[in-house]
Amino acid sequence: MSSPRVFIAGPASWNQLVVLDRLPDPVPHMQFAEDTWETVGGTSAGKALSFADAGVEAMLYALVGDDAAGRRVQQAMSAAGVSVRWGTSAQTERHLNLMTRAGERVSLYLASPSEQNGDVPQDVRVALGSAEVVVLDLASESSRLLPIAAEAGARVWVDVHDYDGVNEFHRPFLAGADAVFCNDDKLDDPVAFLRSRVDGGASFAVCTLGADGAVAVDADGAVIEVPAIPVEVVDTNGAGDAFFAGVLSARLGGASLAAALESGTRSASVVLGSKHLHPLLDAVLGA
């Protein structure tokens, strides 16, 4: 395994997306889907696709099973030009995502990767330790890499998505992070949360606000806001991952935080126009 500039660990899955006119009510009933398709999913896969599109040398470490879903994920990511170190799982992660055109979503986990009980592979350790930035997404296997990243002195970036401020699983990821990303779905006061992460040792923290753009707090406590780029939205899956990758790609190029946030919004706008995690998959899986 070569030494990537960015090492990413976390989920890559095979998903079925179902678009509805509204999310189902919690009562027995029937609804008709407006559209449905199958595609690659997983927050880490989404980030890796955006890095590949940006020309950033990145390595994804993800788990798949020896099954039809796993082969589909592997083939799609390879065809899209993403460099991946695949780990072995008893089954491939699979989701059923119920969506609305407004971006509302209910994710049903149909299968999850098996727990890894052996030692972390040596080549994974080497790639992690040599990368300029290590991205550890929320997953059990990624949590095993946290102490390895700390021991290596790695610059760790984390994306805690819809963190509510109290969930215990997220806390180890937040503890050693140099950069923190989240969305505002469950935060009453996003800026206060971002300040808490900077006070806790992060260089900066960012919260995406959907159609309202994003807000960040830098190391000096300054608040930076950027608007979203208006686009015709086809599907919202992967937009946050593309934003994350756009920010990191720009920072690797020496951009200021404000300029990097603008890069993130451009990256997200590209993904919003595709029904896949990234338009790179349009030619692979069908637009």
N, C-alpha and C positions, 0 to 999 in steps of 0.2 A: 504494500500500500504506500503510495507516494505521500508527501507531506502537503496537505491542503492548506490554503489560507484560512478556510472556515471548515470546522468539523461540526456536523449536525447529528444529534442522536434523538430519535423519537419515532412517532408512528408513521407508517405507510400502510394504507388499507385499500380494500376494494369495496366500493360503496354503490348502493342503489339510491338514486334520488327520485323523489316523488313530489311533484308540484301540485298543490291544492289551492282552492280559492280561499280556504281558511284552515287553520289548524283544527284537528278533530276535537269535538267536545267530549268530555269524559262520560259518555253514555253510549249504549249500543245504537249504532246507526250505520248508514251507508253513504259513502261519498265517491265521487268520480274524480280521477286524476286528470289534471290539465296536461301533464307531460310526465314522462319518466325516462330515465336513462341510467346506465352503469358507467362508473368511471373510477379513477384513482382518487383516494382520499388520504387524509392524514396531514396534520399540521406541519410535520417535518418534511414530508414529500412536497408540500406546497412551497415551503421555503427553498428547498433544493432546486425546484424547477425555476424559480425566479432568479436564483444565483446563476444557474446555467444560462439563462437568457441574458443576464447582465455580463457574462463572461468572467465571473468570479470563480476561481478555482475552489471548489467546495466538495466535501465528501459527506455523503449521508450514510449513517449506520442505522439500519432498521431491521426488524424481525419479520420473516415471512415463513409460512408453512409450505410443505411439499404437497400443494393442492392446486386446484384450478384457479382459485382466487389469487394465490401467491404467484403463479405463473403469469397471470394477466398483469399484475402489478409490476413484476420484474420486466416483462417484455415492454410494457408501456414506458417505464422510466428509462430503460436502455435506449429505446427508439427516440426518446426525447433528448438524449445526450446527457443524462444525469449520471454522475459517478456515485456508485453505491457499494457499500460493503454490507452484504446481506448476512444477517444472523439467522439461526435456525429456530423455528418455533413449531409446536405441535399443530398449530393452525394459524391461518392468516387472519388478521383483524378485518372484520367486515361490519359495515354500518348500513342501516336503513334510515335515510334522512327525509323526514317529512318537511316540505318547504312551502312557503308562500312567496308570491312575487315581491312582497314587501321585505323579504329577507328573514322572516320569522322561521324558526327551525326547531324541530324535535328530533334528536338523534337517538336511534335505537341501536344499541350494540348487539350485533348478532353473534359475534365471536371476538375474543380477545387473545392476544399473544400469551403463550405460556411463560411462566416464571423461569428465569435463567438461574440455575443453581451452581453452575461451575464458575471457574475463574473467568474474568473478563479477558477476551482474546488479546494476546500480546500485540498484534498488529493494530488493534483498536486503541490500545493504550498509547502506542507510538504515535499514531495519527492525531489523537487528542492532544498529546503533550507537545507536538510540534506545530500545531495550528496557531495562527495569530488570534483567532477568536473561536471559542467553543460555544455552540448553541445547544443547550440541553432543554428539550421540550418535555412537557409533563407526561411521564410514562414510567413504569416500574423499572425498565432496563436503564433508562436515563438516570434514575435515582441512584443506581449502583455506580454510576460514573461520577457523581458529585464529589466524593472524597478523593477520587483519582485526579479530577480537575483541580481540586484545592491543593493537593500535594504537588502537582505540576506547576502551580502558580498561574494557571490559565485565566485569561480574561473571559468570564462566563456571561453570556447573554441569555436571559430567560423570557419566556412568553407565558404568562399565567392566565391569559384569556379572560374568562368571566369570574375571576377571583372575587370572593365576597368579603375578604378581609379577615376571615377566621378559619377557613378550611386548613386542617393540619397537614394534608398531603403537600400543599403548595409551599409550606414554610421553609423546608430545607432548600428548595430551589431559590427562594428569595434571599436566604441568609448570605450566600456567597456571591451574589450576582453583581457584576459591574454595570450592567444595563438591564432594566426591567421594562417589559411591555405588558399591557393589559387592555381590556376594553371596559366600557362603562356600564355594561349590562346590570351588574349587581353592586355598583359602588354609588353611594349617596353623594359623596364628595370626592371625585377623582383627583383633584389637585391636592387635597389633603393627603390622600394615599400616596401620590407621587412624591410629595415632600417627605413623607415618612420613610420612603425607600432611599432617598438621597441622604437623609439624616442617618439612615442605617448603614451607609457606606457605598451606595451605588453612585456611579459617576453622573448618571441621569436616569430619568424614568419617563415613560411615555404611555398615554392612554388614548386609544382610538375611540372616536365618537360617532362612528357610522357616517351618515350623510353630513354631519357637522364637522368632519375633519378629524383633527387630533390636537392634543395638548401635551406639553412636556414641561418638566422642571429640570433645569441644569444643575451643575455642581455648585453654582453660586446662589441657587434658590430662585433664579429668574424663571418666569412662566413664558413659554413660547407656544403660540397657537398657529395652526395652519388650516386653511379651509380644504374641504374635499374638492376634487375636480369633477364637475358635473358630467356624467356619462349616462348612456342608456344601459341600465343594468339588466344583464341576462341571468346572472347567478352570483350570489354573494360569497359562496364557498371559496376560501382561499384568499380573499381580499386582505384580511389581516396579516396573513403570512407573507403576501407580496409586499405589503407596506413594511413589515419588519425587514425583509430582505433588501428592499430599496434603501432603507435607512442605513443598514449595516454596509451595503455596497458603497454608499456615498462616504461613510465614515472611513472605510478602508482607503478611499481615495483622498482623504484629508479634508473633507467638507466640514463646515461648521454644523452644529446641531440643527440650526434653523434650515440651512440648505439641505441637510440630510432628511429632515422631515418632509420637505417639498419633494425630494426624490422618492420618498416613501409613498406620497399621494399619487405620483405619476405611475409608480409600479402597481399600486392597487387599482388604478383606473384601467390599466391594461387587462387585468384579471377579471374585472367586473363585466367585461364584454364577452367572456367565454363561459360556456356551461361546464368547463372543466376547471381544475385547480390553476391551470395556466394555458394560454393559447398554444404553447408548445405541444400540448396533447391533442389539439384540434386535428392535426394531420395524422395523428396516430390512432385516435379513437373515434374521429368523426366530429365535425363542427356542429 
